[in-house]
Amino acid sequence: MRPSRLSHAAAFIAAVIAMALVSSAAAGSISGRWSAVADVSGAQIPFRIAFAADGAAVQAHFFDGDRPTNPSSRGTFKDGHLHVSFPSYAAVLDATIADGKLEGTYATPGRVTPIHAVRRPAAGFAPAKAPSIQGEWIIPYNSAKGETAWRLIIRQKGPLAEASILRIDGDTGTLNGGFQHGAFRLSHFAGERPALLEITPQPDQTLKLVLVDLGGRRELSAVRAAAAAALGAAPTDPTRHTGVKDPAQPFQFAFNDLTGRKVANTDAKFRHKVVLVDVMGSWCPNCHDEAPFLQALYARHRKDGLEIVALDFEQPDQLADPQRLRAFIQRYGLSYTVLLAGDLKEVTAKIPQAANLNAWPTTFFVGRDGLVKSVHVGFTSPGSGPRDVETRAAMEREMVTLLAQR
C-alpha cells in the first residue's frame, strides 16, 4: 500500500465510523464522539473516541467495533489542555484542543503514539458496489511461535465490513470500515491493538492483504480453507500448542500476591479443587478479553470446587509498583487469586514444567489430583464472532467436566 492509499484509508474509514456529536453540547465542551487517527508504523489508523465532561472533569472511552470499551479514570480538561489516564493499560492521553481539533499523544510504557482528532463528523461517501468477502479465510503465515497460518474472520453488510485476525495468542479485536477504490479498508484502535488492514479481492478468488500494526507493514494473502489445506497451511490448535513436560507431576506454583503473601499450589484452598492456572499479563490485550470470562466462571462455579489462579508476568517498570495490575483487577472485579510472578522474560524459568509456553494468555486446566489435564492457549474477543463463542464454550465444557470428576 502506497502512502497515498493509506491516507485514503484514514479519510474513508473516519467518514464511515464518525458519528454526530451530542447536539446539546455547550460551546467549548468536548463532550461527544470524535473522529481520530493514530500514527502507527508510518500509517494513520482511524478510530473513534468519546468524552464526557462535567466542568473541568472528563472521562473518555474508545470503541471496539461498535462496542464502547471501559472508561478511563477521571481526567481533566482545562484551558485547552486535556489529560486523561487509562490505569488498566498504564496509559495517558495528553492533548491540546483548539478550534474543534485535538492534537496530542497516547503514551503507554515504552511507546508514545501521536493522536489527531476532530469533533465534527467527516464528510460522507458514496457507497460502492462491493464484492462479497464474507466468511472465514486462512492467511498462510510462518510465525515466530511456530504457526503456519492465521484465521481471517469477516462479517459484511454491503460495502461495510468487520473483521478480525485470529492468531495463537488471540485476535486483533474488531477491525471495521468499508469498500472504496477497489479495496476494503478496516481499522482498530481501542487504546490497544492498533491495526489497519487493506483487503483487495483478486480475480483468482484470493484476497491480497496489507496489514499495518505495531509489528510494521506486512503484505499477506488469504485463501479459503480448501486452498489452504492444499498449501499445508493450517491455524494452530489452541489445545495442542503448549503442554507439560511430565503430565504425571503435579503442577506447581509459589508466588506472592499483591500484599506480599506467598501463595502456593500446596495451600489448603487448592486441595482437591479444579484449578485453572492462567499465565497472563496486564499489558496483554487478549488477557483483558479473558479476565471477565474467567471471573464469570469463578462466580458461577466456585461453590462447585473451582479455583482460579492468575500468574501475572509484567514489564520491569511494573514489578516494583504494579499499579497497572491493580487497575486490571479493579476494572474486571476479579475475586480469584492473582499472583505477581515476575518479569515476562522469566516465564520459562518461573514455570519450568511447561513445554512451548510462548503465548499470552495460556490457561492450564488442573484436575482435583493436581495434574494438568489440558492446556488452552490464547483467547478471543467478540471480533472473532463464532470462533469467540466456540472458545468460551469449549473452555467451560472442559472445566465442568473436571468438576464432575471426584
Rosetta blueprint (number, residue, H / E / L):
1 M L
2 R L
3 P H
4 S H
5 R H
6 L H
7 S H
8 H H
9 A H
10 A H
11 A H
12 F H
13 I H
14 A H
15 A H
16 V H
17 I H
18 A L
19 M L
20 A L
21 L L
22 V L
23 S L
24 S L
25 A L
26 A L
27 A L
28 G L
29 S L
30 I L
31 S L
32 G E
33 R E
34 W E
35 S E
36 A E
37 V E
38 A E
39 D E
40 V E
41 S L
42 G L
43 A E
44 Q E
45 I E
46 P E
47 F E
48 R E
49 I E
50 A E
51 F E
52 A E
53 A E
54 D E
55 G L
56 A L
57 A E
58 V E
59 Q E
60 A E
61 H E
62 F E
63 F E
64 D E
65 G L
66 D L
67 R E
68 P E
69 T L
70 N L
71 P L
72 S L
73 S L
74 R L
75 G E
76 T E
77 F E
78 K E
79 D L
80 G L
81 H E
82 L E
83 H E
84 V E
85 S E
86 F E
87 P H
88 S H
89 Y H
90 A L
91 A E
92 V E
93 L E
94 D E
95 A E
96 T E
97 I E
98 A E
99 D L
100 G L
101 K E
102 L E
103 E E
104 G E
105 T E
106 Y E
107 A E
108 T E
109 P L
110 G L
111 R E
112 V E
113 T E
114 P E
115 I E
116 H E
117 A E
118 V E
119 R L
120 R L
121 P L
122 A L
123 A L
124 G L
125 F L
126 A L
127 P L
128 A L
129 K L
130 A L
131 P L
132 S L
133 I L
134 Q L
135 G E
136 E E
137 W E
138 I E
139 I E
140 P E
141 Y L
142 N L
143 S L
144 A L
145 K L
146 G L
147 E L
148 T L
149 A E
150 W E
151 R E
152 L E
153 I E
154 I E
155 R E
156 Q E
157 K E
158 G L
159 P L
160 L E
161 A E
162 E E
163 A E
164 S E
165 I E
166 L E
167 R L
168 I L
169 D L
170 G E
171 D E
172 T L
173 G L
174 T L
175 L E
176 N E
177 G E
178 G E
179 F E
180 Q E
181 H L
182 G L
183 A E
184 F E
185 R E
186 L E
187 S E
188 H E
189 F L
190 A L
191 G L
192 E L
193 R L
194 P L
195 A E
196 L E
197 L E
198 E E
199 I E
200 T E
201 P E
202 Q L
203 P L
204 D L
205 Q L
206 T L
207 L E
208 K E
209 L E
210 V E
211 L E
212 V E
213 D E
214 L L
215 G L
216 G E
217 R E
218 R E
219 E E
220 L E
221 S E
222 A E
223 V E
224 R L
225 A H
226 A H
227 A H
228 A H
229 A H
230 A H
231 L H
232 G L
233 A L
234 A L
235 P L
236 T L
237 D L
238 P L
239 T L
240 R L
241 H L
242 T L
243 G E
244 V E
245 K L
246 D L
247 P L
248 A L
249 Q L
250 P L
251 F L
252 Q L
253 F L
254 A E
255 F E
256 N E
257 D L
258 L L
259 T L
260 G L
261 R L
262 K E
263 V E
264 A E
265 N L
266 T L
267 D L
268 A H
269 K H
270 F H
271 R L
272 H L
273 K L
274 V E
275 V E
276 L E
277 V E
278 D E
279 V E
280 M E
281 G L
282 S L
283 W L
284 C L
285 P H
286 N H
287 C H
288 H H
289 D H
290 E H
291 A H
292 P H
293 F H
294 L H
295 Q H
296 A H
297 L H
298 Y H
299 A H
300 R H
301 H H
302 R H
303 K H
304 D H
305 G L
306 L E
307 E E
308 I E
309 V E
310 A E
311 L E
312 D E
313 F E
314 E E
315 Q L
316 P H
317 D H
318 Q H
319 L H
320 A L
321 D L
322 P L
323 Q H
324 R H
325 L H
326 R H
327 A H
328 F H
329 I H
330 Q H
331 R H
332 Y H
333 G L
334 L L
335 S L
336 Y L
337 T E
338 V E
339 L E
340 L E
341 A E
342 G E
343 D E
344 L H
345 K H
346 E H
347 V H
348 T H
349 A H
350 K H
351 I L
352 P L
353 Q L
354 A E
355 A E
356 N L
357 L L
358 N L
359 A L
360 W L
361 P L
362 T E
363 T E
364 F E
365 F E
366 V E
367 G L
368 R L
369 D L
370 G L
371 L L
372 V E
373 K E
374 S E
375 V E
376 H E
377 V E
378 G L
379 F E
380 T L
381 S L
382 P H
383 G H
384 S H
385 G L
386 P H
387 R H
388 D H
389 V H
390 E H
391 T H
392 R H
393 A H
394 A H
395 M H
396 E H
397 R H
398 E H
399 M H
400 V H
401 T H
402 L H
403 L H
404 A H
405 Q L
406 R L
